[in-house]
Amino acid sequence: MDCCSTSSSLLTLSQALDKLLSQVEPVGQTEQINLTQAADRITAQAITSPLNVPPFDNSAMDGYAVRRSEVTESAVLPVAGKAFAGQPFHGEWPTGSCVRIMTGAPIPAGTDAVIMQEQTEVQENGVRFTAMPKAGQNIRLAGEDIRQGAEVLPVGSKLGVAQLPLLASLGVDQVTVYRRLKVALFSTGDELQTIGQPLQEGQIYDTNRFAVRLMLEKLDCEVIDLGIIRDDEAAIRQAFAKADAQADVVITSGGVSVGKADYTKQILDEMGKISFWKLAIKPGKPFAFGQLSNALFCGLPGNPVSAALTFYQLVQPLLMKLSGYSQWQKPRQIKVKTITALKKTPGRMDFQRGILSSNAQGELEVKTTGHQGSHVFSSFSQGNCFIVLEQERGSVAAGEWVTVEPFNPLLES
């Protein structure tokens, strides 16, 4: 087990993420489900269109279907009939006439342009046109949007508000998706108390497990919540065995930092292999990752901000890859000026919580949420971004440029 504690031997966030993701492959099991049940699921097969969109040539405007050779500046064409969406024109279309047509209506055979009604003058004996049409004008061709057989969603796509109505419009009613991830979760520590129960002397509420569960549910994981496990070797071993037997990933909170009972490290050595234990980031140095007999293991720090940060930066991308989501991207980063001074000691990359906003000139700027202690979870509710300060950078004066990482939907309010 790598338990080195000097800052020079700690893994950087980038190194840890690369090492973590290199050991992860998407779950192989799939299932076919109804489209109405598919929100937030990940496609396990590419989805192709069973039909053309639009399925037939149709009008893009309310106006008149014409044969261009019959339209002149002085001609008045009688109206031979009407075409509506869902009610095509099937009557005889005599030479030297036009057809009143509405948006979405099928184009009558022989039409080579639609003249919108704003470019017409309706007279007693017909319609005169104030503009000469161009070939194909205001006609939407069959398959212009999507061709039958074309791939509309690749493997690894997340099905959301933008994707599901598209599939519905194609008549797709079932999709093949990866199964939902099973994640077992428990906290360790005699000092922890369940939310809603009275605190005893020296106790604090187990907010970490609550926060992690919320994030897991937001990532559409099936959560196996094993509660609080006391600092007892047999109880912790039993919790790990139970979690490992049921889950794809086991996540614990607490018990991985120096000073805690060493049961967690000892049991993990017995049951699996730890890839790394310490990171050169702040907050979040004591983060553990490894492999149990069956499941992957992520050990989050006990401090609330540290637990949330390491989940966001490391566990989130792990779960995304494991779930089969192929379009995951690292959170975007931008350079802005800070309007407040920022305290920092060189040695670890620092993720301070900040408030990103626009000033009166429309320029982006950032300020700190205030005290940055790893126990101050209110900094997340106040902030909307991380201020990412480089590993060897020291304190920052107001007016200096800093890297800002806006929260993605997992932390957005």
ABEGO torsion letter per residue (X at the ends): XBABABAAABBBAAAAAAAAAAABBBBABBBBBBAAAABGBBBABBBBBABBOBABBBBABBEBBBBAAABBAABBBBBAEBBBBGBBBABBBBBGBBBBBBBGBBBBBGBABBBBAAABBBBAAEBBBABBBBBGBGBBBBGAABBBGBBABBBGBBBBAAAAAAAAAAGBABBBBBBBBBBBBBBBEAABBBBGBBBBBGBBBBAAAAAAAAAAAAAGBBBBBAEBBBBBAAAAAAAAAAAAAABABBBBBEGABBGBBAAAAAAAAAABBBABABBBBOBGABBBBBBBAABBBBBBBABAAAAAAAAAAAAAAAAAAAAGBAABBBBBBBBBBBABBBBBBBGBBBBBBBBBBBBAAGBBBBBBAEBABAABAAAAAABABBBBBBAABBBBBBGBBBBBBBBBAAABX
